[in-house]
Amino acid sequence: MQLHFHQVDAFSDRPFAGNPAMVYLLEQWLDDALMQRIAAEHNLAETAFVVAQGEAYAIRWFTPSTEVPLCGHATLASAYVLFEVYGQDKPRLDFHSQSGLLSVSRDGDLLWLDFPRIDAQPATEVTGVAEALGCEVLEVRHGKELFVVLASEQAVLDCKPDMAAVAALPGLGVIITAPGVEHDFVSRYFAPAIGIPEDPVTGSTHCLLIPYWAQRLDKTELRAAQRSARGGELYCKLEGQRVKIGGHATRVAGGMLML
């Protein structure tokens, strides 16, 4: 069996920045265990598998160690591959996923994710967060992730977490965030429990970040940056119960998996 793959740097307009994702367009689903082994072989934060489903697509995402219910950058990468490699000429692509219906729209060279809004709630019973992160914490909330507010962008940059301690905290991972200097807000994301010590740029965490900062800054359109080593910029909009997350993408590799 031969399977075509495409590697895309999502949330970047140039190679070697943003968040790399591997994309497979399949005729039908592979065995779950095989998809997991393929994701482990590529060893990127996410490998996306996409299958046509009527006028839309179904999508699943795998880290090197597990399947996850929602992923932004690999959805952006998948839409980019469908538009640029497979010639989809629709202005919007719909994806059925474990997290419901998602869509990606094209506006010039910018792609816009349409994802569900997630409101992070105050977390009063979670302990050990400051110790795991090794920094002063102003506020802790929770959604599907732990959501931790720090004092400044410099505090986000300086954070050096204990990954074993972070992996033991509840939730899929830990978001740290603060007001930005040149952006409305900045963030980083650590998820060692699911095989991602630090994710370069994370679309799905902005489902929580956008509502929080929209309320705090009293604005519905924001610019964000994820301050990982690779880094990436995101354009953000809050539209009721949905968030729009805009970014660029760059295809950097393609090939054939021989099975």
QUIRAJO-V954645 format. One line per field, one symbol per residue. psi: psi as a letter, one per 20 degrees, with the letter a starting at -180 (. if undefined). A space follows every 50 residues. Layout:
BEGIN
psi: ???
END
This chain:
BEGIN
psi: ppppqpppoqkqjqqkabopqpppoqhrqrqghghhhghhghkrgqpppp ppnciaqqqqppriiqqqippghhgghgggggghgjkpjqippqpprhja pqqpqpncjppoporqppopqpoijprjghghhkrpphqprqdirpoppr hrhhhghipnqohghghiqqrhappqqrqrgirhrrrrpplhhkjngppg poghhihhgghghgghilqipqpqpplrggqqqqpqppncjqqpoqrrqp piqqappo.
END
